[in-house]
């Protein structure tokens, strides 16, 4: 996988962030699913909340 520029660690990080974005950044859910520490979960949740807050409202199209 390294020849393509992807690593297993990078794929895992992307998967955790994706789950945080689709699951509403629920820290308990992330820690149970991925077995990660609360400090790591807090970082992923904060990033997901920030990204979700910056999304444009899809319902207010002209």
CORURMO-V732910 format. One record per residue. N is the residue number from 1. NEAR is the number of other C-alpha atoms within 12 Angstrom. D_LAST is the distance of its C-alpha to the last C-alpha in Angstrom with 2 decimals. Layout:
n | near | d_last
N | NEAR | D_LAST
N | NEAR | D_LAST
This chain:
n | near | d_last
1 | 10 | 43.55
2 | 10 | 44.28
3 | 6 | 44.62
4 | 7 | 40.93
5 | 10 | 40.01
6 | 13 | 39.22
7 | 13 | 41.46
8 | 13 | 41.84
9 | 13 | 41.12
10 | 14 | 37.83
11 | 15 | 36.77
12 | 16 | 37.79
13 | 21 | 35.80
14 | 18 | 32.66
15 | 19 | 33.32
16 | 33 | 33.83
17 | 32 | 30.61
18 | 23 | 28.71
19 | 26 | 30.43
20 | 33 | 29.60
21 | 26 | 25.87
22 | 18 | 25.84
23 | 21 | 28.38
24 | 23 | 26.78
25 | 28 | 29.27
26 | 27 | 32.16
27 | 31 | 35.27
28 | 22 | 37.77
29 | 24 | 36.13
30 | 32 | 36.15
31 | 23 | 39.74
32 | 15 | 40.95
33 | 17 | 39.28
34 | 21 | 40.13
35 | 16 | 43.22
36 | 20 | 42.23
37 | 17 | 43.40
38 | 19 | 41.57
39 | 15 | 41.19
40 | 21 | 39.45
41 | 28 | 37.25
42 | 23 | 36.26
43 | 23 | 35.13
44 | 34 | 33.02
45 | 31 | 31.48
46 | 22 | 30.72
47 | 25 | 29.06
48 | 28 | 27.00
49 | 23 | 25.95
50 | 17 | 25.00
51 | 19 | 22.92
52 | 21 | 21.21
53 | 15 | 20.50
54 | 11 | 18.89
55 | 12 | 16.45
56 | 10 | 12.78
57 | 10 | 11.45
58 | 9 | 10.32
59 | 7 | 9.22
60 | 6 | 6.48
61 | 6 | 3.80
62 | 5 | 0.00
